[in-house]
Amino acid sequence: MSTPPPNPYSGAPVPPNPYAQGAGAPNPYGPPQPGGPVPAQQPPYAQPYPPQPRQPQQPHPQYAHPQHPPYLVPGPTGCRNCGAPEAVNFAVRAHVGVLVVMRFHRLDGPFCRRCGRALVRIMTTKTLFQGWWSPLSLVLFTPFTLFWNLIAATKFAKLEPSEPAPGRQQLDEGPPVHARPLAYVAIVPLLWAVWVITHIIADVSG
């Protein structure tokens, strides 16, 4: 059985621990010992500025008036676009039909007299211009949309003119539908429909 080699560091002197405290040495981090030196008092924390009293928080000028907050969607009795108090909750529609592709547009109210009439004219002109170019649009959806907008125009016309909310603006009504050239595009499909119906009746009669 072999004997392990001797440890070369077994007889080396151990250096003193520089962090070890001798007997009776005061602990700099402990409480002061009786009869020992009194540690110097630290000055209190000096604030660079004196404390200021808190001011009451003021509302933003945009929402200062509680009755007419701008850029806020009003309730059921105010216009959705301008915030006018006199409004009626009725939707405005538009229809686009191109061959087999059909699109349905709807703007829900409430709207005031001026904003409602402006939207009716815009959406009706769009329907008269682009709503006839598919079979179902020609015989069903476009006539329904035009009749719906006619009812909407009647409802908006019965309202009294009213001013918009502060900071908001009403829509421009623009010219009536019959004064807009795009509305007369509807004459083309209507003439074509009349021609088809006339020939069908003639074939059945003959």
Secondary structure, DSSP 8 states (H G I E B T S, - for coil): -------TTTTS-----TT---TT---TTS---TTS-----------SS-----------GGG--SS--TTS---TTS-TTT--SS-B---EEEEEEETTEEEEEEE---B-HHHHHHHHHHHHHHHHHHS-BSHHIIIIIHHHHHHHHHHHHHHHHTS------TT-------S-GGG-GGGGGGHHHHHHHHHHHHHHHHHHH-
